[in-house]
Amino acid sequence: SALAGVPKPTMHRLVRQLESDGLLQREIGGRLRGPGPRLVEFALDVLRYWAEASPRQALMEALSANVGETCNLGVMEGNAVVYIGRVESKWPFGLKFEPGSKVPLHCTSMGKLFLSEMPSSKRRELIQATLLHRYTENTICDTEALEREAAEIKKRGYSIDDQEFLAGVLCLGVPVRDSAGALCAALAIAGFDLALP
């Protein structure tokens, strides 16, 4: 209210209106407010548009053509990864995820990469607050095992999803860093395990 030069009661009404419109939401257990679901959706719409028309999309298409597999680009949103870019491989039985699709953190290469970059206290808090659903027999559902996996990913610099989210699908995730070296997105290559019956 001081920065905007608006009386406190007026600012409280504005904030409540933004919350009711889904543009802001109160952080759990605190007084701070962050982006609400509608604001996040607006931002994702902008990213989707940008992703389709940008050089980044051309690079993903070239990478996908070079390795012959599907290429995904994602950002973390809450306790999930949201695809902001995707290039399907030419396989006849490809997976159909569109930009805007959400996948879990604990069992995807991109999600585990994001977990590995968090401070351990924040990661533990997020893991404990998240239902670690078992998608396949390889899904890591134990919090201590997931902590060990995050430490290993942090050490080696890339992440692997060995059929943890979808049976028969293997993924390799690598970080996308900004100019300061901070993780801002993740890139994953997804392929099928042809050794399966």
TIRO-2110 file (N, C-alpha, C; in Angstrom, 1 decimal):
// TIRO-2110
0.8, -1.2, 0.0, N, 1, A
0.0, 0.0, 0.0, CA, 1, A
0.9, 1.2, 0.0, C, 1, A
2.0, 1.2, 0.7, N, 2, A
2.9, 2.4, 0.8, CA, 2, A
3.5, 2.6, -0.6, C, 2, A
4.0, 1.6, -1.3, N, 3, A
4.6, 1.7, -2.6, CA, 3, A
3.6, 2.3, -3.6, C, 3, A
2.4, 1.8, -3.6, N, 4, A
1.3, 2.2, -4.6, CA, 4, A
0.6, 3.5, -4.2, C, 4, A
0.9, 4.0, -2.9, N, 5, A
0.2, 5.2, -2.5, CA, 5, A
-1.3, 5.0, -2.3, C, 5, A
-1.7, 3.8, -1.9, N, 6, A
-3.1, 3.4, -1.7, CA, 6, A
-3.3, 3.2, -0.2, C, 6, A
-4.4, 3.7, 0.4, N, 7, A
-4.7, 3.4, 1.8, CA, 7, A
-4.8, 1.9, 2.0, C, 7, A
-4.4, 1.4, 3.2, N, 8, A
-4.4, 0.0, 3.6, CA, 8, A
-5.7, -0.7, 3.4, C, 8, A
-6.8, -0.1, 3.8, N, 9, A
-8.1, -0.8, 3.6, CA, 9, A
-8.4, -1.0, 2.1, C, 9, A
-8.1, 0.0, 1.3, N, 10, A
-8.3, -0.2, -0.1, CA, 10, A
-7.4, -1.3, -0.7, C, 10, A
-6.2, -1.3, -0.2, N, 11, A
-5.2, -2.4, -0.7, CA, 11, A
-5.7, -3.8, -0.3, C, 11, A
-6.3, -3.9, 1.0, N, 12, A
-6.8, -5.1, 1.4, CA, 12, A
-8.0, -5.6, 0.5, C, 12, A
-8.9, -4.6, 0.2, N, 13, A
-10.0, -5.0, -0.7, CA, 13, A
-9.4, -5.4, -2.1, C, 13, A
-8.4, -4.7, -2.6, N, 14, A
-7.9, -5.1, -3.9, CA, 14, A
-7.3, -6.5, -3.9, C, 14, A
-6.5, -6.8, -2.8, N, 15, A
-5.9, -8.1, -2.7, CA, 15, A
-7.0, -9.2, -2.6, C, 15, A
-8.0, -8.9, -1.8, N, 16, A
-9.1, -9.9, -1.7, CA, 16, A
-9.8, -10.1, -3.0, C, 16, A
-9.9, -9.1, -3.8, N, 17, A
-10.6, -9.2, -5.1, CA, 17, A
-9.7, -10.0, -6.0, C, 17, A
-8.4, -9.8, -6.0, N, 18, A
-7.4, -10.5, -6.8, CA, 18, A
-7.4, -12.0, -6.4, C, 18, A
-7.5, -12.3, -5.1, N, 19, A
-7.6, -13.7, -4.6, CA, 19, A
-8.9, -14.3, -5.1, C, 19, A
-10.0, -13.6, -5.0, N, 20, A
-11.3, -14.2, -5.4, CA, 20, A
-11.3, -14.4, -6.9, C, 20, A
-10.6, -13.6, -7.7, N, 21, A
-10.5, -13.8, -9.1, CA, 21, A
-9.4, -14.9, -9.5, C, 21, A
-8.7, -15.5, -8.5, N, 22, A
-7.8, -16.5, -8.8, CA, 22, A
-6.4, -16.0, -9.3, C, 22, A
-6.2, -14.7, -9.2, N, 23, A
-4.9, -14.1, -9.6, CA, 23, A
-3.9, -14.1, -8.5, C, 23, A
-4.3, -14.1, -7.3, N, 24, A
-3.4, -14.3, -6.2, CA, 24, A
-3.9, -15.4, -5.3, C, 24, A
-3.0, -16.0, -4.5, N, 25, A
-3.4, -16.9, -3.5, CA, 25, A
-2.5, -16.9, -2.3, C, 25, A
-3.0, -17.1, -1.1, N, 26, A
-2.2, -17.0, 0.1, CA, 26, A
-1.3, -18.2, 0.2, C, 26, A
0.0, -18.0, 0.6, N, 27, A
0.9, -19.1, 0.8, CA, 27, A
0.5, -19.9, 2.0, C, 27, A
0.7, -21.2, 2.0, N, 28, A
0.3, -22.0, 3.1, CA, 28, A
1.0, -21.6, 4.3, C, 28, A
0.3, -21.4, 5.4, N, 29, A
0.9, -21.1, 6.7, CA, 29, A
1.5, -19.8, 6.8, C, 29, A
1.2, -18.8, 5.9, N, 30, A
1.8, -17.5, 6.0, CA, 30, A
0.9, -16.4, 5.6, C, 30, A
1.4, -15.2, 5.6, N, 31, A
0.6, -14.0, 5.2, CA, 31, A
1.0, -13.6, 3.8, C, 31, A
2.0, -14.2, 3.2, N, 32, A
2.4, -13.8, 1.9, CA, 32, A
1.5, -14.3, 0.9, C, 32, A
1.4, -13.7, -0.3, N, 33, A
0.6, -14.1, -1.4, CA, 33, A
1.4, -14.3, -2.6, C, 33, A
1.1, -15.3, -3.4, N, 34, A
1.8, -15.6, -4.6, CA, 34, A
0.9, -15.7, -5.7, C, 34, A
1.4, -16.0, -6.9, N, 35, A
0.5, -16.1, -8.1, CA, 35, A
-0.6, -17.2, -7.9, C, 35, A
-1.8, -16.8, -8.2, N, 36, A
-3.0, -17.7, -8.2, CA, 36, A
-3.1, -18.5, -9.4, C, 36, A
-4.0, -19.5, -9.4, N, 37, A
-4.1, -20.4, -10.6, CA, 37, A
-4.4, -19.7, -11.9, C, 37, A
-5.3, -18.7, -11.9, N, 38, A
-5.6, -18.0, -13.1, CA, 38, A
-4.4, -17.2, -13.7, C, 38, A
-3.6, -16.6, -12.8, N, 39, A
-2.4, -15.9, -13.2, CA, 39, A
-1.4, -16.9, -13.7, C, 39, A
-1.2, -18.0, -13.1, N, 40, A
-0.3, -19.1, -13.6, CA, 40, A
-0.8, -19.5, -15.0, C, 40, A
-2.1, -19.7, -15.2, N, 41, A
-2.6, -20.2, -16.5, CA, 41, A
-2.3, -19.1, -17.5, C, 41, A
-2.5, -17.8, -17.2, N, 42, A
-2.2, -16.7, -18.2, CA, 42, A
-0.7, -16.8, -18.6, C, 42, A
0.2, -17.0, -17.6, N, 43, A
1.6, -17.1, -17.8, CA, 43, A
1.9, -18.3, -18.7, C, 43, A
1.3, -19.4, -18.4, N, 44, A
1.5, -20.6, -19.2, CA, 44, A
1.0, -20.4, -20.7, C, 44, A
-0.1, -19.7, -20.9, N, 45, A
-0.5, -19.4, -22.2, CA, 45, A
0.5, -18.6, -23.0, C, 45, A
1.1, -17.7, -22.3, N, 46, A
2.1, -16.9, -23.0, CA, 46, A
3.3, -17.7, -23.3, C, 46, A
3.7, -18.6, -22.4, N, 47, A
4.9, -19.5, -22.6, CA, 47, A
4.6, -20.5, -23.8, C, 47, A
3.3, -21.0, -23.8, N, 48, A
3.0, -21.9, -24.9, CA, 48, A
3.1, -21.2, -26.2, C, 48, A
2.6, -20.0, -26.3, N, 49, A
2.6, -19.3, -27.6, CA, 49, A
4.1, -19.0, -27.9, C, 49, A
4.9, -18.6, -27.0, N, 50, A
6.3, -18.3, -27.2, CA, 50, A
7.0, -19.5, -27.6, C, 50, A
6.7, -20.7, -26.9, N, 51, A
7.4, -21.9, -27.2, CA, 51, A
7.2, -22.4, -28.7, C, 51, A
6.0, -22.2, -29.2, N, 52, A
5.7, -22.7, -30.6, CA, 52, A
6.4, -21.8, -31.6, C, 52, A
6.7, -20.5, -31.3, N, 53, A
7.2, -19.6, -32.3, CA, 53, A
8.7, -19.3, -32.1, C, 53, A
9.3, -19.9, -31.1, N, 54, A
10.7, -19.4, -30.8, CA, 54, A
11.7, -20.3, -31.4, C, 54, A
13.0, -19.8, -31.4, N, 55, A
14.1, -20.6, -31.8, CA, 55, A
14.3, -21.9, -30.9, C, 55, A
13.8, -21.8, -29.7, N, 56, A
13.9, -22.9, -28.8, CA, 56, A
13.1, -24.1, -29.4, C, 56, A
12.0, -23.9, -30.0, N, 57, A
11.2, -24.9, -30.6, CA, 57, A
12.0, -25.6, -31.7, C, 57, A
12.7, -24.7, -32.5, N, 58, A
13.5, -25.2, -33.6, CA, 58, A
14.6, -26.1, -33.1, C, 58, A
15.2, -25.7, -32.0, N, 59, A
16.3, -26.5, -31.4, CA, 59, A
15.8, -27.9, -30.9, C, 59, A
14.6, -27.8, -30.3, N, 60, A
14.0, -29.1, -29.8, CA, 60, A
13.6, -30.0, -31.0, C, 60, A
13.1, -29.4, -32.1, N, 61, A
12.8, -30.2, -33.3, CA, 61, A
14.1, -30.9, -33.8, C, 61, A
15.2, -30.1, -33.9, N, 62, A
16.4, -30.6, -34.4, CA, 62, A
17.0, -31.8, -33.5, C, 62, A
16.9, -31.6, -32.2, N, 63, A
17.3, -32.6, -31.2, CA, 63, A
16.5, -33.8, -31.3, C, 63, A
15.2, -33.7, -31.4, N, 64, A
14.3, -34.8, -31.6, CA, 64, A
14.6, -35.6, -32.9, C, 64, A
14.8, -34.9, -34.0, N, 65, A
15.1, -35.5, -35.2, CA, 65, A
16.5, -36.2, -35.1, C, 65, A
17.4, -35.6, -34.4, N, 66, A
18.8, -36.2, -34.3, CA, 66, A
18.8, -37.5, -33.5, C, 66, A
18.0, -37.6, -32.4, N, 67, A
18.0, -38.8, -31.6, CA, 67, A
16.9, -39.7, -31.9, C, 67, A
15.9, -39.2, -32.7, N, 68, A
14.8, -40.1, -33.1, CA, 68, A
13.8, -40.3, -31.9, C, 68, A
13.8, -39.5, -30.9, N, 69, A
12.9, -39.7, -29.8, CA, 69, A
12.1, -38.4, -29.5, C, 69, A
11.1, -38.4, -28.6, N, 70, A
10.4, -37.3, -28.2, CA, 70, A
11.2, -36.4, -27.3, C, 70, A
11.0, -35.1, -27.5, N, 71, A
11.7, -34.1, -26.7, CA, 71, A
10.7, -33.2, -25.9, C, 71, A
10.9, -33.1, -24.6, N, 72, A
10.0, -32.3, -23.8, CA, 72, A
10.8, -31.2, -23.1, C, 72, A
10.1, -30.0, -22.9, N, 73, A
10.7, -28.9, -22.1, CA, 73, A
9.6, -28.6, -21.1, C, 73, A
10.1, -28.5, -19.8, N, 74, A
9.1, -28.3, -18.7, CA, 74, A
9.6, -27.3, -17.7, C, 74, A
8.7, -26.8, -17.0, N, 75, A
9.0, -25.9, -15.8, CA, 75, A
8.2, -26.5, -14.6, C, 75, A
8.7, -26.1, -13.4, N, 76, A
8.0, -26.6, -12.2, CA, 76, A
6.9, -25.7, -11.9, C, 76, A
5.7, -26.2, -11.5, N, 77, A
4.6, -25.5, -11.0, CA, 77, A
4.0, -26.2, -9.9, C, 77, A
4.1, -25.7, -8.7, N, 78, A
3.6, -26.3, -7.5, CA, 78, A
4.3, -27.7, -7.3, C, 78, A
3.6, -28.8, -7.3, N, 79, A
4.2, -30.1, -7.1, CA, 79, A
4.1, -30.9, -8.4, C, 79, A
4.2, -30.2, -9.5, N, 80, A
4.2, -30.9, -10.8, CA, 80, A
5.1, -30.2, -11.8, C, 80, A
5.3, -30.9, -12.9, N, 81, A
6.1, -30.3, -14.0, CA, 81, A
5.0, -30.0, -15.1, C, 81, A
5.1, -28.8, -15.7, N, 82, A
4.2, -28.4, -16.8, CA, 82, A
5.0, -28.4, -18.0, C, 82, A
4.6, -29.1, -19.0, N, 83, A
5.2, -29.0, -20.3, CA, 83, A
5.0, -27.7, -21.0, C, 83, A
6.0, -27.0, -21.4, N, 84, A
5.9, -25.7, -22.1, CA, 84, A
6.3, -25.9, -23.6, C, 84, A
6.9, -27.0, -23.9, N, 85, A
7.3, -27.3, -25.3, CA, 85, A
7.4, -28.8, -25.4, C, 85, A
7.1, -29.3, -26.6, N, 86, A
7.1, -30.8, -26.9, CA, 86, A
7.3, -31.0, -28.3, C, 86, A
8.1, -31.9, -28.7, N, 87, A
8.3, -32.3, -30.1, CA, 87, A
8.2, -33.9, -30.1, C, 87, A
7.1, -34.4, -30.8, N, 88, A
6.9, -35.8, -30.8, CA, 88, A
7.9, -36.5, -31.8, C, 88, A
8.3, -37.7, -31.4, N, 89, A
9.1, -38.5, -32.4, CA, 89, A
8.2, -39.0, -33.5, C, 89, A
8.8, -39.6, -34.4, N, 90, A
8.1, -40.2, -35.6, CA, 90, A
7.5, -41.6, -35.3, C, 90, A
7.7, -42.1, -34.1, N, 91, A
7.2, -43.4, -33.7, CA, 91, A
5.7, -43.4, -33.9, C, 91, A
5.2, -44.5, -34.4, N, 92, A
3.7, -44.6, -34.6, CA, 92, A
2.9, -44.7, -33.3, C, 92, A
3.6, -45.1, -32.2, N, 93, A
2.9, -45.2, -31.0, CA, 93, A
3.4, -44.3, -29.9, C, 93, A
3.6, -43.0, -30.3, N, 94, A
4.1, -42.0, -29.5, CA, 94, A
3.1, -41.6, -28.3, C, 94, A
3.6, -41.0, -27.3, N, 95, A
2.8, -40.5, -26.2, CA, 95, A
2.1, -39.2, -26.5, C, 95, A
0.9, -39.0, -26.1, N, 96, A
0.2, -37.8, -26.5, CA, 96, A
0.1, -36.9, -25.3, C, 96, A
1.1, -36.1, -25.0, N, 97, A
1.1, -35.1, -24.0, CA, 97, A
1.2, -33.8, -24.8, C, 97, A
0.4, -32.8, -24.5, N, 98, A
0.5, -31.5, -25.1, CA, 98, A
1.2, -30.5, -24.2, C, 98, A
1.7, -29.4, -24.7, N, 99, A
2.1, -28.3, -23.9, CA, 99, A
1.0, -27.9, -22.9, C, 99, A
1.3, -27.7, -21.7, N, 100, A
0.3, -27.4, -20.7, CA, 100, A
0.0, -28.7, -19.8, C, 100, A
0.3, -29.9, -20.4, N, 101, A
0.1, -31.1, -19.6, CA, 101, A
1.0, -31.1, -18.4, C, 101, A
0.5, -31.7, -17.3, N, 102, A
1.2, -31.7, -16.0, CA, 102, A
1.6, -33.2, -15.7, C, 102, A
2.8, -33.4, -15.2, N, 103, A
3.3, -34.7, -14.8, CA, 103, A
3.9, -34.5, -13.4, C, 103, A
3.9, -35.6, -12.6, N, 104, A
4.4, -35.5, -11.2, CA, 104, A
5.9, -35.3, -11.1, C, 104, A
6.3, -34.8, -10.0, N, 105, A
7.7, -34.6, -9.7, CA, 105, A
8.5, -35.8, -9.4, C, 105, A
7.9, -36.7, -8.5, N, 106, A
8.6, -37.8, -7.9, CA, 106, A
9.0, -38.9, -8.8, C, 106, A
8.4, -39.0, -10.0, N, 107, A
8.6, -40.2, -10.9, CA, 107, A
8.9, -39.8, -12.3, C, 107, A
9.3, -38.6, -12.6, N, 108, A
9.6, -38.2, -14.0, CA, 108, A
11.0, -37.6, -13.9, C, 108, A
11.8, -37.7, -15.0, N, 109, A
13.1, -37.2, -15.1, CA, 109, A
13.2, -35.7, -14.8, C, 109, A
12.3, -35.0, -15.4, N, 110, A
12.3, -33.5, -15.2, CA, 110, A
11.9, -33.2, -13.7, C, 110, A
10.9, -33.9, -13.2, N, 111, A
10.5, -33.6, -11.9, CA, 111, A
11.6, -33.9, -10.8, C, 111, A
12.2, -35.0, -11.0, N, 112, A
13.3, -35.4, -10.0, CA, 112, A
14.5, -34.4, -10.2, C, 112, A
14.7, -33.9, -11.3, N, 113, A
15.7, -32.9, -11.5, CA, 113, A
15.4, -31.6, -10.7, C, 113, A
14.2, -31.2, -10.8, N, 114, A
13.7, -30.0, -10.0, CA, 114, A
13.9, -30.3, -8.5, C, 114, A
13.5, -31.5, -8.1, N, 115, A
13.6, -31.8, -6.7, CA, 115, A
15.1, -31.8, -6.2, C, 115, A
16.0, -32.3, -7.1, N, 116, A
17.4, -32.3, -6.7, CA, 116, A
18.0, -31.0, -6.5, C, 116, A
17.4, -29.9, -7.2, N, 117, A
18.0, -28.6, -7.1, CA, 117, A
17.5, -27.8, -5.9, C, 117, A
16.5, -28.3, -5.2, N, 118, A
15.9, -27.6, -4.1, CA, 118, A
16.8, -27.8, -2.8, C, 118, A
16.8, -26.8, -1.9, N, 119, A
17.4, -27.0, -0.6, CA, 119, A
16.7, -28.2, 0.0, C, 119, A
17.5, -29.0, 0.8, N, 120, A
16.9, -30.3, 1.3, CA, 120, A
15.7, -30.1, 2.2, C, 120, A
15.7, -29.0, 3.0, N, 121, A
14.5, -28.8, 3.8, CA, 121, A
13.3, -28.5, 3.0, C, 121, A
13.4, -27.7, 2.0, N, 122, A
12.2, -27.4, 1.1, CA, 122, A
11.8, -28.7, 0.4, C, 122, A
12.8, -29.5, -0.1, N, 123, A
12.4, -30.7, -0.8, CA, 123, A
11.7, -31.7, 0.1, C, 123, A
12.2, -31.9, 1.4, N, 124, A
11.5, -32.8, 2.3, CA, 124, A
10.1, -32.3, 2.6, C, 124, A
9.9, -31.0, 2.8, N, 125, A
8.6, -30.4, 3.0, CA, 125, A
7.6, -30.7, 1.9, C, 125, A
8.1, -30.5, 0.6, N, 126, A
7.3, -30.8, -0.5, CA, 126, A
7.0, -32.2, -0.7, C, 126, A
8.0, -33.1, -0.5, N, 127, A
7.8, -34.5, -0.7, CA, 127, A
6.8, -35.0, 0.4, C, 127, A
6.9, -34.6, 1.6, N, 128, A
6.0, -35.0, 2.7, CA, 128, A
4.6, -34.5, 2.4, C, 128, A
4.4, -33.4, 1.7, N, 129, A
3.1, -32.9, 1.5, CA, 129, A
2.4, -33.4, 0.2, C, 129, A
3.2, -34.2, -0.5, N, 130, A
2.7, -34.7, -1.8, CA, 130, A
2.4, -36.2, -1.7, C, 130, A
1.3, -36.6, -2.3, N, 131, A
1.0, -38.0, -2.4, CA, 131, A
1.9, -38.7, -3.4, C, 131, A
2.8, -39.6, -3.0, N, 132, A
3.7, -40.2, -3.9, CA, 132, A
3.0, -41.4, -4.5, C, 132, A
2.2, -41.2, -5.5, N, 133, A
1.4, -42.2, -6.1, CA, 133, A
2.3, -43.2, -6.9, C, 133, A
2.0, -44.5, -6.8, N, 134, A
2.8, -45.5, -7.5, CA, 134, A
2.1, -45.7, -8.9, C, 134, A
2.9, -45.3, -9.9, N, 135, A
2.4, -45.4, -11.3, CA, 135, A
2.8, -46.7, -11.9, C, 135, A
4.0, -47.2, -11.6, N, 136, A
4.5, -48.5, -12.1, CA, 136, A
5.2, -49.2, -10.9, C, 136, A
5.7, -50.4, -11.2, N, 137, A
6.5, -51.1, -10.1, CA, 137, A
7.8, -50.4, -9.9, C, 137, A
8.3, -49.5, -10.8, N, 138, A
9.6, -48.8, -10.6, CA, 138, A
9.4, -47.5, -9.9, C, 138, A
8.2, -47.0, -9.7, N, 139, A
8.0, -45.7, -9.0, CA, 139, A
8.6, -45.6, -7.6, C, 139, A
9.3, -44.6, -7.4, N, 140, A
9.9, -44.4, -6.0, CA, 140, A
8.8, -43.7, -5.2, C, 140, A
8.4, -44.5, -4.2, N, 141, A
7.3, -43.9, -3.3, CA, 141, A
7.8, -43.8, -1.9, C, 141, A
9.0, -44.1, -1.6, N, 142, A
9.6, -44.0, -0.2, CA, 142, A
10.3, -42.6, -0.2, C, 142, A
10.0, -41.8, 0.9, N, 143, A
10.6, -40.5, 0.9, CA, 143, A
12.1, -40.6, 1.1, C, 143, A
12.7, -41.5, 1.9, N, 144, A
14.1, -41.6, 2.0, CA, 144, A
14.8, -42.0, 0.7, C, 144, A
14.2, -43.0, 0.0, N, 145, A
14.7, -43.4, -1.3, CA, 145, A
14.7, -42.2, -2.3, C, 145, A
13.7, -41.4, -2.2, N, 146, A
13.6, -40.3, -3.1, CA, 146, A
14.6, -39.2, -2.7, C, 146, A
14.9, -39.1, -1.4, N, 147, A
16.0, -38.2, -1.0, CA, 147, A
17.4, -38.7, -1.5, C, 147, A
17.6, -40.0, -1.5, N, 148, A
18.9, -40.5, -2.0, CA, 148, A
19.0, -40.3, -3.5, C, 148, A
17.8, -40.5, -4.2, N, 149, A
17.8, -40.3, -5.6, CA, 149, A
18.1, -38.8, -6.0, C, 149, A
17.5, -37.9, -5.2, N, 150, A
17.8, -36.5, -5.5, CA, 150, A
19.2, -36.1, -5.3, C, 150, A
19.9, -36.7, -4.2, N, 151, A
21.3, -36.4, -4.0, CA, 151, A
22.2, -37.0, -5.1, C, 151, A
21.8, -38.1, -5.6, N, 152, A
22.6, -38.7, -6.7, CA, 152, A
22.4, -37.9, -8.0, C, 152, A
21.2, -37.4, -8.3, N, 153, A
21.0, -36.6, -9.5, CA, 153, A
21.8, -35.3, -9.4, C, 153, A
21.8, -34.7, -8.2, N, 154, A
22.5, -33.5, -8.0, CA, 154, A
24.0, -33.7, -8.2, C, 154, A
24.5, -34.8, -7.8, N, 155, A
25.9, -35.1, -8.0, CA, 155, A
26.3, -35.4, -9.5, C, 155, A
25.5, -36.1, -10.2, N, 156, A
25.8, -36.4, -11.6, CA, 156, A
25.4, -35.4, -12.6, C, 156, A
24.4, -34.6, -12.2, N, 157, A
24.0, -33.5, -13.1, CA, 157, A
22.9, -33.8, -14.1, C, 157, A
22.3, -35.0, -14.1, N, 158, A
21.2, -35.3, -15.0, CA, 158, A
20.3, -36.3, -14.2, C, 158, A
19.1, -36.5, -14.8, N, 159, A
18.2, -37.4, -14.1, CA, 159, A
17.6, -38.5, -15.1, C, 159, A
17.3, -39.6, -14.5, N, 160, A
16.8, -40.7, -15.3, CA, 160, A
15.4, -41.2, -14.8, C, 160, A
14.5, -41.4, -15.6, N, 161, A
13.2, -42.0, -15.3, CA, 161, A
13.2, -43.4, -16.0, C, 161, A
13.4, -44.4, -15.2, N, 162, A
13.5, -45.8, -15.7, CA, 162, A
12.1, -46.4, -15.5, C, 162, A
11.2, -46.1, -16.4, N, 163, A
9.8, -46.6, -16.4, CA, 163, A
9.2, -46.4, -15.0, C, 163, A
9.4, -45.2, -14.4, N, 164, A
8.8, -44.9, -13.1, CA, 164, A
7.4, -44.2, -13.3, C, 164, A
7.2, -43.6, -14.4, N, 165, A
5.9, -42.9, -14.6, CA, 165, A
5.0, -43.7, -15.5, C, 165, A
5.6, -44.2, -16.6, N, 166, A
4.9, -45.0, -17.6, CA, 166, A
5.7, -46.3, -17.9, C, 166, A
5.1, -47.4, -17.8, N, 167, A
5.8, -48.7, -18.1, CA, 167, A
6.3, -48.7, -19.5, C, 167, A
7.5, -49.0, -19.7, N, 168, A
8.1, -49.1, -21.1, CA, 168, A
8.7, -47.8, -21.6, C, 168, A
8.6, -46.7, -20.8, N, 169, A
9.1, -45.4, -21.3, CA, 169, A
10.3, -45.0, -20.4, C, 169, A
11.4, -44.7, -21.0, N, 170, A
12.6, -44.3, -20.4, CA, 170, A
12.8, -42.8, -20.7, C, 170, A
13.3, -42.1, -19.8, N, 171, A
13.5, -40.6, -20.0, CA, 171, A
14.9, -40.2, -19.4, C, 171, A
15.5, -39.3, -20.1, N, 172, A
16.7, -38.7, -19.6, CA, 172, A
16.4, -37.2, -19.5, C, 172, A
16.6, -36.6, -18.3, N, 173, A
16.4, -35.2, -18.1, CA, 173, A
17.7, -34.4, -17.8, C, 173, A
17.8, -33.2, -18.4, N, 174, A
18.9, -32.4, -18.2, CA, 174, A
18.5, -31.0, -17.8, C, 174, A
19.3, -30.2, -17.0, N, 175, A
18.8, -28.9, -16.6, CA, 175, A
19.0, -27.9, -17.7, C, 175, A
18.1, -26.9, -17.7, N, 176, A
18.2, -25.7, -18.6, CA, 176, A
18.5, -24.6, -17.6, C, 176, A
19.6, -23.9, -17.7, N, 177, A
20.0, -22.9, -16.7, CA, 177, A
20.0, -21.5, -17.3, C, 177, A
19.7, -20.5, -16.5, N, 178, A
19.7, -19.1, -16.9, CA, 178, A
21.1, -18.6, -16.9, C, 178, A
21.3, -17.3, -17.2, N, 179, A
22.7, -16.8, -17.3, CA, 179, A
23.4, -16.8, -16.0, C, 179, A
22.6, -16.8, -14.9, N, 180, A
23.3, -16.9, -13.6, CA, 180, A
23.5, -18.3, -13.1, C, 180, A
23.1, -19.3, -13.9, N, 181, A
23.3, -20.7, -13.5, CA, 181, A
22.2, -21.3, -12.8, C, 181, A
21.1, -20.6, -12.6, N, 182, A
20.0, -21.1, -11.8, CA, 182, A
19.1, -22.0, -12.8, C, 182, A
18.6, -23.1, -12.2, N, 183, A
17.7, -24.0, -13.0, CA, 183, A
16.4, -23.2, -13.3, C, 183, A
16.1, -23.1, -14.6, N, 184, A
14.8, -22.4, -14.9, CA, 184, A
13.9, -23.3, -15.7, C, 184, A
14.4, -24.4, -16.2, N, 185, A
13.5, -25.4, -16.9, CA, 185, A
14.3, -26.7, -17.0, C, 185, A
13.7, -27.7, -17.5, N, 186, A
14.3, -29.0, -17.7, CA, 186, A
14.0, -29.5, -19.1, C, 186, A
14.9, -30.2, -19.7, N, 187, A
14.7, -30.8, -21.0, CA, 187, A
14.8, -32.3, -20.9, C, 187, A
13.9, -33.0, -21.5, N, 188, A
13.9, -34.5, -21.4, CA, 188, A
13.7, -35.1, -22.7, C, 188, A
14.4, -36.2, -22.9, N, 189, A
14.3, -37.1, -24.1, CA, 189, A
13.6, -38.3, -23.6, C, 189, A
12.5, -38.7, -24.2, N, 190, A
11.7, -39.9, -23.8, CA, 190, A
11.7, -40.9, -25.0, C, 190, A
12.0, -42.1, -24.6, N, 191, A
12.0, -43.2, -25.6, CA, 191, A
11.3, -44.5, -25.0, C, 191, A
11.1, -45.4, -25.9, N, 192, A
10.5, -46.7, -25.4, CA, 192, A
11.5, -47.7, -25.2, C, 192, A
11.3, -48.6, -24.2, N, 193, A
12.2, -49.7, -24.0, CA, 193, A
11.8, -50.8, -24.9, C, 193, A
12.5, -51.0, -26.0, N, 194, A
12.1, -52.0, -27.0, CA, 194, A
12.4, -53.4, -26.5, C, 194, A
13.1, -53.6, -25.4, N, 195, A
13.3, -55.0, -24.9, CA, 195, A
12.1, -55.5, -24.2, C, 195, A
11.1, -54.7, -23.9, N, 196, A
9.9, -55.2, -23.3, CA, 196, A
9.1, -56.2, -24.2, C, 196, A
8.4, -57.2, -23.7, N, 197, A
7.7, -58.1, -24.5, CA, 197, A
6.5, -57.4, -25.1, C, 197, A
END
